[in-house]
Structures are given as C-alpha cells and as structure tokens.
Amino acid sequence: MFNLSPMEMGVVLLIALLVLGPAKLPQLGKSLGRTISEFQSAVQERFPKEE
C-alpha cells in the first residue's frame, strides 16, 4: 500500500501531533479507523468472496 519506513511514519505522526494537538489526535485515529472499517464492509458487501 504505502512504502513508509518507520522513520517516515514517525515524522508524519510528529507533524500530526504538532498540527492537531494531543487532544484531537485520538479522536482523529478513532474516526479514521471507523471510516476504514465501514469502507471495508461496504466493499465486502458489493464484492462478496466466493469460496
């Protein structure tokens, strides 16, 4: 998916912490996780696996 090294991920998280602040970061993570979960379930409904 993304080819990010651990150092690059750390830099991205540090910038997010500086921009959003420590109070908003957990809310953002929760919202992002919920969005990804909903997207995955919608894709699975649309294209079910045939086993």
CNS distance restraints for C-alpha pairs under 8 A (distance, minus, plus):
assign (resid   4 and name CA) (resid   8 and name CA) 5.83 0.50 0.50
assign (resid   4 and name CA) (resid   9 and name CA) 6.23 0.50 0.50
assign (resid   5 and name CA) (resid   9 and name CA) 6.30 0.50 0.50
assign (resid   6 and name CA) (resid  10 and name CA) 6.14 0.50 0.50
assign (resid   7 and name CA) (resid  11 and name CA) 6.34 0.50 0.50
assign (resid   8 and name CA) (resid  12 and name CA) 6.27 0.50 0.50
assign (resid   9 and name CA) (resid  13 and name CA) 6.17 0.50 0.50
assign (resid  10 and name CA) (resid  14 and name CA) 6.06 0.50 0.50
assign (resid  11 and name CA) (resid  15 and name CA) 6.18 0.50 0.50
assign (resid  12 and name CA) (resid  16 and name CA) 6.17 0.50 0.50
assign (resid  13 and name CA) (resid  17 and name CA) 6.07 0.50 0.50
assign (resid  14 and name CA) (resid  18 and name CA) 6.24 0.50 0.50
assign (resid  15 and name CA) (resid  19 and name CA) 6.07 0.50 0.50
assign (resid  16 and name CA) (resid  20 and name CA) 5.75 0.50 0.50
assign (resid  16 and name CA) (resid  21 and name CA) 7.53 0.50 0.50
assign (resid  16 and name CA) (resid  25 and name CA) 7.50 0.50 0.50
assign (resid  17 and name CA) (resid  21 and name CA) 5.00 0.50 0.50
assign (resid  17 and name CA) (resid  22 and name CA) 6.00 0.50 0.50
assign (resid  17 and name CA) (resid  25 and name CA) 6.62 0.50 0.50
assign (resid  20 and name CA) (resid  24 and name CA) 5.80 0.50 0.50
assign (resid  20 and name CA) (resid  25 and name CA) 6.29 0.50 0.50
assign (resid  21 and name CA) (resid  25 and name CA) 6.46 0.50 0.50
assign (resid  22 and name CA) (resid  26 and name CA) 7.58 0.50 0.50
assign (resid  23 and name CA) (resid  27 and name CA) 7.67 0.50 0.50
assign (resid  24 and name CA) (resid  28 and name CA) 6.20 0.50 0.50
assign (resid  25 and name CA) (resid  29 and name CA) 6.27 0.50 0.50
assign (resid  26 and name CA) (resid  30 and name CA) 6.18 0.50 0.50
assign (resid  27 and name CA) (resid  31 and name CA) 6.11 0.50 0.50
assign (resid  28 and name CA) (resid  32 and name CA) 6.01 0.50 0.50
assign (resid  29 and name CA) (resid  33 and name CA) 6.06 0.50 0.50
assign (resid  30 and name CA) (resid  34 and name CA) 6.18 0.50 0.50
assign (resid  31 and name CA) (resid  35 and name CA) 6.17 0.50 0.50
assign (resid  32 and name CA) (resid  36 and name CA) 6.22 0.50 0.50
assign (resid  33 and name CA) (resid  37 and name CA) 6.14 0.50 0.50
assign (resid  34 and name CA) (resid  38 and name CA) 6.17 0.50 0.50
assign (resid  35 and name CA) (resid  39 and name CA) 6.15 0.50 0.50
assign (resid  36 and name CA) (resid  40 and name CA) 6.15 0.50 0.50
assign (resid  37 and name CA) (resid  41 and name CA) 6.29 0.50 0.50
assign (resid  38 and name CA) (resid  42 and name CA) 6.15 0.50 0.50
assign (resid  39 and name CA) (resid  43 and name CA) 6.20 0.50 0.50
assign (resid  40 and name CA) (resid  44 and name CA) 6.19 0.50 0.50
assign (resid  41 and name CA) (resid  45 and name CA) 6.16 0.50 0.50
assign (resid  42 and name CA) (resid  46 and name CA) 6.18 0.50 0.50
assign (resid  43 and name CA) (resid  47 and name CA) 5.89 0.50 0.50
assign (resid  43 and name CA) (resid  48 and name CA) 7.91 0.50 0.50
assign (resid  44 and name CA) (resid  48 and name CA) 5.08 0.50 0.50
assign (resid  44 and name CA) (resid  49 and name CA) 7.38 0.50 0.50
